Amino acid sequence: MPILRKSCIRSLPPKSAKGKVAVLIGLTGLLLLSVLLSLRFGSQNYTALQLLQALRSAEPTDPVWRILIHVRFPRTLAALAAGSALAVAGALIQSVLNNAMASPNVIGVNAGAGFFAMLAVTLAPGAGGLLPAASFFGALCTALFVYALAMKAGLSRTTLILAGIAVSSVLTAGVNTLTLLYPDDVIGATGFMLGGFSGVTLSSVGGAAAYLLVGFLLALFLAADLNVLQLGEESAQSLGLHLARTRFLAILAAALLAGAAVSFAGLLSFVGLLVPHMVRRLMGNDNRWLLPACLLLGGAFVLLCDVLARVLFAPFEFPVGIVMSLLGGPFFLVLLLRRKRSRVYD
């Protein structure tokens, strides 16, 4: 594998620690604003005062309270968790592969999680608790397979992306095949394929909570090692970094996060590509700051996209996965053209 003399991921000049703290505070404020907007807007809009009164009264017969507790709150929590997980997973994959265009959906991790989740639904229709475990297993197997395939073919940025696209296509075909063969077991598969939060429950998010927590903690634990890894193989080894272990643990953390998110949010696209790039423009490449910022901005980004999907054609709900694809597709093309002009391919 060629030695990477510098990271392919570019950013503005690094900010001071004080500037980075200010960015994190700003992102926290954006996340809180996004949560409030998610609770307020939908097919029926409520004012902040109405929401506050409903929470204070906690009257089960109050329609505002019922919608807030049983619909808006689970949906807001799911969007926040999925966005944060996919954004951090994307940052991990980009760092460990040193590839600016890598993300969970581009290299097939999301598709692998989705295929194994659908497989679990068809083999054990009543065992909803298997979904997070099956999604994680599928995400991990796919990530390791794509990485091994790219290494065998001669690891380059082009090879990695093409291998991921090929594997993703095969796994997506597998999901479609299961949908055709077992239509009764995979009711709602269209929503799963597009990605979204309609009908999500607290139990479905709670079932993935342990995977999300372990994934986030492992990602933060690896932040300093990922910084060393970006210096290049020879430099990292000379500094005592265990390359294989660091890469495997980073891929494991990304699989935990992406698999958990797919289990309740479906196949959301481009979150793991868009958000890390936006954060790098604000924070630089230091993963000790980058990963927490991705967690905050990822949650806010998906929440805002979900609000947009709900209000664009209200009372009809537009699938949030389509909104993200409309935003992410042009971004990916621009990124591809910029990297081509920069001649960063191996």
C-alpha positions as CSV (number, residue, x, y, z in Angstrom):
1,M,0.0,0.0,0.0
2,P,1.4,3.4,-1.0
3,I,2.6,5.7,1.7
4,L,0.4,8.8,2.1
5,R,2.7,11.8,2.6
6,K,-0.2,14.0,3.6
7,S,-3.8,13.7,4.2
8,C,-6.1,13.9,1.2
9,I,-8.6,15.7,3.4
10,R,-8.1,19.5,3.3
11,S,-9.4,22.1,5.6
12,L,-8.9,25.8,6.4
13,P,-5.9,26.7,8.6
14,P,-6.4,25.2,12.1
15,K,-8.2,27.3,14.7
16,S,-7.0,27.9,18.2
17,A,-8.5,25.9,21.0
18,K,-10.6,28.9,22.0
19,G,-12.0,29.1,18.5
20,K,-12.8,25.4,18.4
21,V,-14.6,25.7,21.8
22,A,-16.6,28.5,20.3
23,V,-17.5,26.4,17.3
24,L,-18.6,23.5,19.6
25,I,-20.8,25.9,21.6
26,G,-22.3,27.2,18.4
27,L,-23.0,23.7,17.2
28,T,-24.6,22.9,20.5
29,G,-26.9,25.9,20.1
30,L,-27.8,24.8,16.6
31,L,-28.6,21.3,17.8
32,L,-30.9,22.6,20.6
33,L,-32.7,24.9,18.0
34,S,-33.1,21.9,15.7
35,V,-34.7,19.9,18.5
36,L,-37.1,22.7,19.3
37,L,-38.1,23.0,15.6
38,S,-38.5,19.2,15.3
39,L,-40.9,19.2,18.3
40,R,-42.9,22.2,17.0
41,F,-43.4,21.5,13.3
42,G,-45.1,18.8,11.4
43,S,-48.5,18.1,9.9
44,Q,-49.7,20.1,12.8
45,N,-47.7,23.0,14.1
46,Y,-47.5,24.0,17.8
47,T,-46.1,27.1,19.5
48,A,-43.4,26.7,22.1
49,L,-46.0,27.8,24.7
50,Q,-48.4,25.0,23.7
51,L,-45.6,22.5,24.0
52,L,-44.6,23.8,27.4
53,Q,-48.1,23.8,28.7
54,A,-48.7,20.2,27.5
55,L,-45.5,19.1,29.3
56,R,-46.5,20.8,32.5
57,S,-50.0,19.4,32.5
58,A,-49.0,15.9,31.4
59,E,-52.6,15.2,30.7
60,P,-53.0,11.9,28.8
61,T,-56.2,13.1,27.1
62,D,-54.5,16.3,25.8
63,P,-54.0,15.8,22.0
64,V,-50.9,18.0,22.1
65,W,-49.3,16.0,24.9
66,R,-50.1,12.7,23.1
67,I,-48.6,13.8,19.8
68,L,-45.6,15.3,21.6
69,I,-44.8,12.2,23.7
70,H,-45.8,9.4,21.4
71,V,-44.9,10.9,18.0
72,R,-42.6,14.0,18.1
73,F,-40.3,13.0,20.9
74,P,-39.4,9.5,19.6
75,R,-39.0,10.9,16.1
76,T,-36.7,13.8,17.3
77,L,-34.6,11.4,19.4
78,A,-34.3,9.0,16.5
79,A,-33.3,11.7,14.0
80,L,-30.7,13.1,16.5
81,A,-29.2,9.7,17.2
82,A,-29.1,8.6,13.6
83,G,-27.6,11.8,12.4
84,S,-24.9,11.8,15.0
85,A,-24.1,8.2,14.5
86,L,-23.8,8.4,10.7
87,A,-21.7,11.6,10.8
88,V,-19.2,10.1,13.3
89,A,-19.1,6.9,11.3
90,G,-18.3,8.8,8.2
91,A,-15.5,10.8,9.9
92,L,-14.0,7.5,11.2
93,I,-14.1,5.9,7.8
94,Q,-12.6,8.9,6.0
95,S,-9.8,9.1,8.6
96,V,-8.9,5.4,8.7
97,L,-9.0,5.1,4.9
98,N,-7.5,8.6,4.3
99,N,-10.1,9.0,1.6
100,A,-12.2,12.2,1.3
101,M,-15.0,10.5,-0.6
102,A,-15.5,7.5,1.7
103,S,-18.6,7.3,3.8
104,P,-20.9,4.5,5.2
105,N,-23.3,4.7,2.2
106,V,-20.6,5.1,-0.5
107,I,-18.5,2.1,0.5
108,G,-21.5,-0.1,1.1
109,V,-21.6,-0.2,4.9
110,N,-25.2,1.1,5.1
111,A,-26.3,-1.4,2.4
112,G,-24.7,-4.2,4.3
113,A,-26.5,-3.2,7.5
114,G,-29.7,-2.9,5.6
115,F,-29.4,-6.3,3.9
116,F,-28.7,-8.2,7.2
117,A,-31.5,-6.3,8.9
118,M,-33.9,-7.4,6.2
119,L,-32.6,-10.9,6.4
120,A,-33.2,-10.9,10.2
121,V,-36.8,-9.7,9.6
122,T,-37.5,-12.5,7.0
123,L,-35.9,-15.3,9.1
124,A,-37.3,-14.2,12.4
125,P,-40.3,-12.0,11.8
126,G,-41.2,-11.6,15.5
127,A,-37.7,-10.9,16.8
128,G,-37.5,-7.2,16.5
129,G,-34.7,-7.1,19.0
130,L,-32.4,-8.8,16.5
131,L,-32.4,-5.8,14.2
132,P,-29.5,-3.8,15.9
133,A,-27.3,-6.9,16.2
134,A,-28.0,-8.0,12.6
135,S,-27.4,-4.4,11.2
136,F,-24.1,-4.2,13.1
137,F,-22.9,-7.6,11.9
138,G,-23.8,-6.6,8.3
139,A,-22.1,-3.3,8.5
140,L,-18.9,-4.8,10.0
141,C,-18.7,-7.6,7.5
142,T,-19.3,-5.2,4.6
143,A,-16.7,-2.7,5.8
144,L,-14.0,-5.4,6.3
145,F,-14.8,-7.1,3.0
146,V,-14.6,-3.9,1.0
147,Y,-11.3,-3.0,2.7
148,A,-9.8,-6.5,2.1
149,L,-11.1,-6.4,-1.5
150,A,-9.5,-3.0,-2.2
151,M,-6.2,-4.2,-0.6
152,K,-6.1,-7.3,-2.7
153,A,-6.8,-5.2,-5.9
154,G,-4.1,-2.6,-4.9
155,L,-5.5,-0.1,-2.4
156,S,-6.1,3.3,-4.0
157,R,-8.8,5.8,-3.4
158,T,-10.4,5.0,-6.8
159,T,-10.3,1.2,-6.1
160,L,-11.8,1.6,-2.7
161,I,-14.8,3.7,-3.9
162,L,-15.4,1.4,-6.9
163,A,-15.3,-1.7,-4.7
164,G,-17.7,-0.1,-2.3
165,I,-20.1,0.9,-5.0
166,A,-20.0,-2.7,-6.5
167,V,-20.6,-4.3,-3.1
168,S,-23.4,-1.8,-2.3
169,S,-25.1,-2.6,-5.6
170,V,-25.1,-6.3,-4.9
171,L,-26.4,-5.9,-1.4
172,T,-29.1,-3.5,-2.5
173,A,-30.2,-6.1,-5.1
174,G,-30.3,-8.6,-2.2
175,V,-32.6,-6.3,-0.2
176,N,-34.9,-5.9,-3.3
177,T,-34.9,-9.7,-3.7
178,L,-36.0,-10.3,-0.1
179,T,-38.7,-7.7,-0.6
180,L,-40.1,-9.6,-3.6
181,L,-39.8,-13.1,-2.1
182,Y,-41.2,-12.2,1.4
183,P,-43.6,-9.3,0.8
184,D,-45.6,-10.1,4.0
185,D,-42.6,-10.1,6.2
186,V,-41.0,-6.9,5.0
187,I,-44.1,-4.6,4.9
188,G,-42.8,-1.0,4.9
189,A,-39.6,-2.0,3.0
190,T,-40.0,1.0,0.7
191,G,-39.8,3.4,3.7
192,F,-36.8,1.5,5.0
193,M,-35.0,1.7,1.6
194,L,-35.6,5.5,1.4
195,G,-34.7,6.1,5.0
196,G,-36.9,8.0,7.5
197,F,-38.5,8.3,10.9
198,S,-42.2,7.9,10.3
199,G,-43.6,5.5,12.8
200,V,-40.3,5.2,14.8
201,T,-40.8,4.2,18.5
202,L,-38.8,4.7,21.6
203,S,-38.3,0.9,21.9
204,S,-36.7,0.7,18.4
205,V,-34.2,3.5,19.4
206,G,-33.7,2.0,22.8
207,G,-32.8,-1.4,21.3
208,A,-29.9,0.3,19.4
209,A,-28.8,2.5,22.4
210,A,-26.1,0.2,23.6
211,Y,-24.5,-0.1,20.2
212,L,-24.6,3.7,19.8
213,L,-23.0,4.3,23.2
214,V,-20.2,1.8,22.7
215,G,-19.6,3.2,19.2
216,F,-19.4,6.8,20.3
217,L,-17.1,6.0,23.3
218,L,-14.8,3.8,21.1
219,A,-14.6,6.6,18.5
220,L,-13.6,9.2,21.0
221,F,-11.0,6.7,22.5
222,L,-9.4,6.3,19.1
223,A,-9.3,10.0,18.2
224,A,-5.6,10.6,19.1
225,D,-4.5,7.4,17.3
226,L,-6.4,8.4,14.2
227,N,-4.5,11.7,14.2
228,V,-1.2,9.7,14.2
229,L,-2.6,7.4,11.4
230,Q,-3.1,10.3,9.1
231,L,0.6,11.1,9.2
232,G,1.2,8.1,7.0
233,E,2.1,4.4,7.6
234,E,5.9,4.8,8.2
235,S,5.5,7.8,10.5
236,A,2.7,6.1,12.4
237,Q,4.7,2.9,12.9
238,S,7.8,4.9,14.0
239,L,5.6,6.5,16.6
240,G,4.6,3.1,17.9
241,L,1.1,3.0,16.5
242,H,-0.4,-0.5,15.9
243,L,-1.8,0.1,12.5
244,A,-3.9,-3.1,12.0
245,R,-5.5,-2.8,15.5
246,T,-6.3,0.9,15.1
247,R,-7.9,0.4,11.7
248,F,-9.9,-2.6,12.9
249,L,-11.2,-0.7,16.0
250,A,-12.1,2.3,13.9
251,I,-14.0,0.2,11.4
252,L,-15.6,-1.6,14.4
253,A,-16.8,1.7,15.8
254,A,-18.1,2.9,12.5
255,A,-20.0,-0.4,12.0
256,L,-21.5,-0.1,15.5
257,L,-22.7,3.4,14.7
258,A,-23.9,2.9,11.1
259,G,-25.5,-0.5,11.9
260,A,-27.4,0.9,14.9
261,A,-28.6,3.9,12.9
262,V,-29.8,1.8,10.0
263,S,-31.8,-0.5,12.3
264,F,-34.3,2.2,13.1
265,A,-33.7,4.9,10.5
266,G,-33.3,2.8,7.3
267,L,-30.8,3.5,4.5
268,L,-30.2,7.3,4.9
269,S,-27.6,8.6,2.4
270,F,-24.8,11.1,2.4
271,V,-24.9,12.1,6.1
272,G,-21.5,10.5,6.6
273,L,-20.1,12.3,3.6
274,L,-21.6,15.8,4.0
275,V,-21.2,16.5,7.7
276,P,-17.5,15.5,8.2
277,H,-16.6,17.8,5.3
278,M,-18.5,20.7,6.7
279,V,-17.0,20.2,10.1
280,R,-13.4,20.0,8.7
281,R,-14.0,23.4,7.2
282,L,-14.7,24.7,10.7
283,M,-12.4,22.6,12.9
284,G,-9.6,21.2,10.9
285,N,-8.5,17.6,10.9
286,D,-7.8,17.0,14.6
287,N,-10.1,14.1,15.4
288,R,-10.2,15.1,19.1
289,W,-12.3,18.1,18.0
290,L,-13.7,16.7,14.8
291,L,-15.6,13.7,16.2
292,P,-17.5,15.7,18.9
293,A,-18.3,18.4,16.3
294,C,-19.6,15.7,13.9
295,L,-21.8,14.3,16.6
296,L,-23.4,17.7,17.2
297,L,-23.7,18.8,13.6
298,G,-24.8,15.4,12.3
299,G,-27.7,15.4,14.8
300,A,-28.7,18.9,13.9
301,F,-28.4,18.3,10.1
302,V,-30.7,15.2,10.1
303,L,-33.2,17.0,12.4
304,L,-33.4,20.0,10.1
305,C,-33.8,17.7,7.0
306,D,-36.6,15.8,8.8
307,V,-38.4,19.1,9.7
308,L,-38.0,20.1,6.0
309,A,-39.4,16.8,4.8
310,R,-42.5,17.2,7.1
311,V,-43.3,20.8,6.2
312,L,-42.6,21.0,2.5
313,F,-45.8,19.2,1.4
314,A,-47.7,19.2,4.7
315,P,-49.9,17.3,5.6
316,F,-48.2,14.9,3.2
317,E,-44.9,13.7,4.5
318,F,-41.9,13.7,2.1
319,P,-39.4,11.0,2.8
320,V,-36.3,12.5,4.5
321,G,-34.0,10.1,2.6
322,I,-35.0,11.8,-0.6
323,V,-34.2,15.3,0.9
324,M,-30.7,14.0,1.9
325,S,-30.1,12.5,-1.5
326,L,-31.1,15.7,-3.3
327,L,-28.5,17.5,-1.1
328,G,-25.9,14.9,-1.1
329,G,-25.8,13.9,-4.8
330,P,-24.7,17.3,-6.1
331,F,-22.2,17.6,-3.2
332,F,-20.6,14.2,-4.1
333,L,-20.3,15.3,-7.8
334,V,-18.7,18.6,-6.8
335,L,-16.3,16.7,-4.5
336,L,-15.4,14.2,-7.2
337,L,-14.7,17.0,-9.7
338,R,-12.6,18.9,-7.2
339,R,-10.5,15.8,-6.3
340,K,-10.1,15.0,-10.0
341,R,-8.7,18.5,-10.7
342,S,-6.4,18.2,-7.6
343,R,-5.0,14.9,-8.9
344,V,-5.2,13.2,-5.5
345,Y,-5.9,9.7,-6.9
346,D,-3.3,7.0,-6.3
